[in-house]
Amino acid sequence: MKTLTETQVRLFASPTSWIEGEAVRQLYATAKLDGMRYAVGFPDLHPGKGSPVGAAFVSEGMIYPHLIGGDIGCGMALFATDLVRRDVKLDRWAAIRFDLEHPWEGNHAEYLAEREIESTEFDQALGTIGGGNHFAELQAVEEVVAPREFKRLNLGKQQLVVLVHSGSRGLGETILRAHVDEHFGNGVEAESFAAMEYLRGHDVAVRWARVNRELIAGRFCAALGAEAERLWDGCHNSIVPSPPTPLPPDGRGWPSGRVREWIHRKGAVDASGDFVIIPGSRGSLSYLVKVTGDGESHAWSLAHGAGRKWARSQARQRMRERFRVSELVQTRVGGRVICEERDLLYEEAPAAYKNIEAVIQDLVDSGLVSVVATFRPLLTYKTRKQSR
């Protein structure tokens, strides 16, 4: 299949944004794939494995599983807790083991069945965070910018929240590998058996990842003696149908039941709802924003975070030269970080990420969001040492 019209490439970032030339090259290269209608980059855009992270692509009649990678369903979720600011005991809480890299001791199959998700070989990973930039983080409301919009969350200003970032923990990678082994890195026609087979597994992984974030939040809060209630969940690695589009000029409409366009998100959060959480690094604020764009112009997506400035290998070297471990486990905004894997601590140092304030300002200036509130990180959990 060939693209009917020239693909539009849109980059919602100011000239001063820190975006590598390789990321822009990847954005344009991906836009040339058959069936692509438009490619959208956000201020957190950075190079990925073949295609950029911090981007969304809309195709017609084709899907490209390799564009979203193996962590299908990865995303973030915000949970209200029954803790308030006066309950904060950072010294005591930082000493809790949490053990979120170890298997949950509950009944995985039963937990999934209650949520109408089939059991898989990855059940034992349910409720675990994983590596890389994944985390569970306790936060406090820093500032309410739009009180009327904030009120819609039914969240008190003194109430603490938990933000969880995790994905499908190996399940998605298996689904991608099975597809790539048969079809390599090529796209497939959206109505083909290959596409239906992939999307069936994809949809399970997306739902599994959402439940995984829910269980992580429950485990994290239970260790703090608290309960969690989900306020929002946003997926940022997925392939989904685009919202209904206007009828063609002839007025006949599309064939019944046929999806015309597909949104591919790679490190770009679903913005089809009213609100989105966009976190910075563990040493900066997270932003609750209201979606204000028209949807289609930015592929019903937004930046999913600050975005990396440097690849992990570069960050390890640079951060070792600049910071001691003690300087990275206590942040400049007063938060504590639990990360007992030294390389990961350096790779995820706040300085390895872009300025979240600049990312948010670019989105505001582009007319895509308005800021509702900000949250300050108090306690960020990455990993304890693997041995108990």
C-alpha positions in Angstrom: 0.0 0.0 0.0 1.2 3.5 -0.8 0.4 6.7 1.0 -2.3 8.6 -0.8 -1.0 12.0 0.1 2.4 13.3 1.3 2.9 12.5 5.0 2.7 15.5 7.3 5.5 15.8 9.9 4.8 17.9 12.9 7.1 18.7 15.8 5.5 20.5 18.8 8.7 21.9 20.2 10.3 25.3 20.3 13.7 26.0 18.6 15.3 26.1 22.1 14.2 22.6 23.0 16.9 20.0 23.5 16.2 17.6 20.6 19.0 15.5 19.0 19.3 15.6 15.2 19.1 11.8 15.1 15.6 11.9 16.8 14.4 14.2 14.1 15.9 12.1 11.4 14.1 9.0 12.8 10.9 11.0 12.8 11.1 11.8 9.2 12.3 8.3 8.2 9.3 6.7 9.9 7.0 9.2 8.2 8.1 7.6 4.8 6.6 4.2 5.6 3.8 3.0 3.4 0.4 4.2 4.6 1.7 6.9 6.9 -0.5 10.0 7.0 1.3 12.0 9.6 4.1 11.8 12.2 4.1 13.8 15.3 7.0 14.6 17.6 6.8 16.2 21.1 9.3 18.1 23.2 10.5 14.9 24.9 11.5 13.5 21.5 14.7 11.5 21.6 16.3 8.7 19.6 15.1 5.1 20.0 15.9 1.8 18.4 15.1 2.6 14.8 12.2 4.9 15.5 12.1 7.9 18.0 10.6 7.9 21.5 8.2 10.8 22.3 6.3 10.4 19.0 3.0 9.3 17.6 2.3 8.1 14.0 -1.0 7.8 12.2 -1.3 5.3 9.4 -4.0 4.3 7.0 -4.6 0.7 6.2 -1.3 -0.5 7.8 0.0 -1.2 11.2 3.7 -1.4 12.3 4.2 -3.3 15.5 8.0 -2.7 15.6 7.3 1.1 16.0 6.0 0.7 19.5 8.5 -1.8 20.7 8.3 -4.7 23.1 6.9 -3.1 26.2 3.4 -3.0 24.9 1.0 -1.3 27.3 3.7 0.6 29.2 2.3 3.7 30.8 1.7 5.6 34.0 -1.2 5.7 36.5 -2.0 8.1 39.2 -3.6 6.9 42.5 -5.1 8.8 45.4 -4.1 7.5 48.9 -5.6 8.0 52.3 -2.4 9.6 53.5 -2.0 13.4 54.0 1.0 15.7 54.4 1.1 15.5 58.2 1.5 11.7 57.8 4.9 12.0 56.0 7.7 10.2 57.6 10.4 10.1 55.0 13.2 8.7 57.1 11.0 5.8 58.3 9.5 5.2 54.8 12.9 5.2 53.0 13.9 2.3 55.2 11.0 0.1 54.1 12.0 -2.7 51.8 8.9 -2.6 49.5 10.5 -5.5 47.5 8.6 -4.5 44.3 11.2 -6.3 42.2 10.2 -9.6 43.9 7.0 -11.6 43.0 3.8 -10.7 44.8 2.8 -13.4 47.2 -0.9 -13.4 46.3 -2.8 -15.5 43.8 -1.8 -14.1 40.4 -4.2 -16.2 38.3 -7.2 -15.3 40.5 -6.3 -11.6 40.5 -6.2 -11.6 36.7 -9.3 -13.7 36.3 -11.3 -11.2 38.5 -10.3 -8.6 35.9 -11.2 -10.9 33.0 -7.6 -11.2 31.8 -6.3 -14.6 30.8 -3.4 -16.2 32.7 0.0 -16.3 30.9 3.6 -17.6 31.6 4.3 -14.1 32.9 1.9 -14.2 35.8 4.7 -14.2 38.4 5.9 -10.8 37.1 2.5 -9.2 37.9 2.9 -6.5 40.5 6.6 -5.9 39.8 8.0 -2.6 38.4 10.8 -3.7 36.1 14.0 -1.8 35.3 15.0 1.2 33.2 12.9 4.3 33.9 10.0 2.5 35.7 9.2 3.6 39.2 6.6 3.9 42.0 6.6 7.4 43.5 4.8 9.0 46.4 3.9 12.6 45.7 2.4 15.7 47.4 0.3 18.4 45.7 2.7 21.3 45.2 0.5 23.9 43.5 -3.1 24.1 42.2 -3.1 26.4 39.2 -6.7 25.8 38.0 -8.9 25.1 41.1 -12.1 24.4 39.2 -10.4 21.7 37.1 -8.5 20.3 40.0 -11.8 19.8 41.9 -12.9 17.3 39.3 -10.4 14.8 40.6 -12.0 14.7 44.0 -8.6 15.0 45.5 -7.7 17.1 48.6 -4.8 19.5 48.4 -3.3 17.8 51.5 -3.8 14.3 50.1 -0.8 12.3 48.9 -0.8 10.4 45.6 1.2 7.6 44.0 2.4 7.7 40.5 3.4 4.4 38.9 5.3 3.9 35.7 5.5 0.3 34.4 4.5 -2.0 31.6 3.8 -5.6 30.5 6.9 -7.1 32.0 8.0 -9.5 29.2 4.6 -10.3 27.9 4.6 -7.6 25.3 8.1 -8.5 24.2 7.0 -12.1 23.6 4.1 -10.8 21.5 6.4 -8.6 19.4 9.0 -11.3 19.0 6.4 -13.8 17.7 5.3 -11.2 15.1 8.8 -10.1 14.1 10.0 -13.7 13.7 7.3 -14.2 11.0 7.0 -10.8 9.4 10.4 -9.2 10.3 10.3 -5.5 10.8 7.7 -4.9 8.1 4.3 -3.5 8.5 1.2 -5.6 7.7 -2.1 -4.7 6.3 -4.5 -3.7 9.1 -7.2 -6.1 7.9 -4.9 -9.1 7.5 -4.8 -12.2 9.7 -1.3 -11.2 10.8 -2.5 -7.9 12.1 -5.5 -9.4 13.8 -3.3 -12.0 15.5 -0.9 -9.3 16.7 -3.6 -7.0 17.9 -5.3 -9.7 19.8 -2.1 -10.3 21.8 -1.4 -6.5 22.0 -4.7 -5.8 23.6 -4.1 -8.5 26.3 -0.7 -6.9 27.0 -2.2 -3.4 27.3 -4.9 -4.6 29.8 -2.3 -6.7 31.7 0.0 -3.6 32.0 -2.8 -1.5 33.4 -3.6 -4.2 36.0 0.1 -4.4 36.8 0.2 -0.7 37.6 -2.8 -1.2 39.8 -1.2 -4.0 41.8 2.2 -2.2 42.1 0.3 0.8 43.6 -1.5 -1.5 46.0 1.7 -3.2 47.1 3.5 0.1 47.5 0.7 1.7 49.5 0.2 -1.4 51.7 3.9 -1.1 52.7 3.1 2.5 53.8 0.0 1.3 55.7 -2.2 3.0 53.1 -4.8 2.3 50.4 -4.8 3.3 46.7 -7.6 4.4 44.4 -6.9 4.9 40.7 -7.6 8.4 39.4 -6.1 8.1 35.9 -4.2 5.6 33.8 -2.5 6.6 30.5 -0.8 4.1 28.1 2.1 5.4 26.0 3.1 2.3 24.0 0.2 1.1 21.9 -1.5 0.8 18.5 -5.1 1.8 18.6 -7.8 2.9 16.1 -8.1 6.6 15.7 -11.4 8.3 16.8 -14.0 8.5 14.1 -13.1 10.8 11.2 -15.4 13.0 9.0 -17.0 11.3 6.0 -15.2 11.3 2.7 -16.1 14.1 0.2 -18.5 11.7 -1.7 -20.5 11.4 1.6 -20.8 7.6 1.3 -18.9 6.9 4.5 -16.4 4.1 5.2 -17.4 0.4 5.0 -19.2 -0.7 8.1 -16.9 -1.8 10.9 -13.7 -0.9 9.1 -11.0 1.1 10.9 -9.4 3.6 8.5 -6.6 5.0 10.6 -4.3 3.6 13.4 -2.4 5.6 16.0 1.0 4.2 16.9 2.3 5.7 20.2 5.9 5.2 21.2 6.6 7.1 24.4 3.6 9.4 23.8 0.7 9.3 26.2 -2.9 8.8 25.2 -4.6 12.2 25.3 -8.1 11.3 24.3 -9.4 12.1 27.8 -9.6 15.3 29.7 -6.5 15.1 31.8 -2.9 13.7 31.5 -0.1 13.4 34.0 3.3 14.4 32.6 6.2 13.7 35.0 9.7 15.1 35.0 12.7 13.4 36.5 12.7 12.2 40.1 14.3 15.5 41.0 11.5 17.7 39.5 7.8 18.3 39.6 5.1 16.3 37.8 2.4 18.2 35.9 -1.4 17.5 35.8 -2.5 19.1 32.5 -5.8 19.5 30.8 -5.9 18.5 27.1 -6.8 21.6 25.0 -5.8 20.7 21.5 -8.1 19.6 18.7 -6.9 16.0 19.0 -6.3 15.1 15.4 -3.5 17.6 14.9 -1.3 16.0 17.6 -2.5 12.4 17.0 -4.6 12.4 20.1 -1.3 12.1 22.0 1.0 14.2 24.2 4.6 14.1 25.6 4.8 11.3 28.2 7.6 12.9 30.3 10.7 15.1 30.2 12.5 12.8 27.8 16.2 11.8 28.0 19.0 14.1 27.1 21.6 11.3 27.0 21.6 7.6 26.3 22.1 5.4 29.3 25.8 4.6 28.6 26.5 8.4 28.3 24.5 9.2 31.4 26.4 6.6 33.5 29.8 8.2 32.6 28.7 11.8 32.9 26.8 11.3 36.2 29.7 9.3 37.8 32.0 12.3 37.1 29.5 14.8 38.5 27.7 13.2 41.5 28.3 11.0 44.5 25.7 8.3 45.3 24.7 10.3 48.4 23.8 13.3 46.2 21.5 11.2 44.0 19.4 9.4 46.7 18.3 12.8 48.1 17.0 15.2 45.4 17.1 19.0 45.2 13.3 19.1 45.7 13.6 17.2 49.0 12.7 13.8 47.9 14.3 10.4 48.7 15.2 7.8 46.1 15.4 4.1 46.7 17.7 2.6 44.1 20.4 0.2 45.2 21.6 -0.6 41.7 24.4 1.9 41.2 24.4 1.9 37.4 20.7 2.5 37.3 21.0 5.3 39.8 23.4 7.1 37.5 21.4 6.3 34.3 18.3 7.8 35.9 19.9 10.8 37.5 17.7 14.0 37.1 20.5 15.7 35.0 20.1 12.9 32.4 16.7 14.2 31.5 15.4 17.3 29.8 13.9 20.3 31.7 10.2 19.3 32.4 9.3 23.0 32.7 10.5 23.6 29.2 8.6 20.6 27.9 5.4 21.7 29.5 5.8 25.3 28.2 6.3 24.1 24.7 3.0 22.1 25.0 1.2 25.2 26.4 2.6 27.5 23.8 1.5 25.0 21.1 -2.1 25.2 22.4 -2.1 21.5 23.4 -2.5 21.7 27.2 -3.2 24.0 30.1 -1.6 23.3 33.6 -4.1 22.3 36.3 -1.7 21.4 39.1 1.8 20.2 40.0 3.0 17.4 42.3 6.3 17.2 44.2 8.1 13.8 44.5 8.6 12.6 48.1 9.7 9.0 47.8 10.7 7.3 44.6 11.1 3.6 44.5 13.3 1.9 41.8 14.8 -1.2 43.3 16.4 -2.8 46.3 19.3 -5.2 45.9 18.0 -8.4 44.3 18.7 -10.6 47.4 16.3 -10.4 50.3 
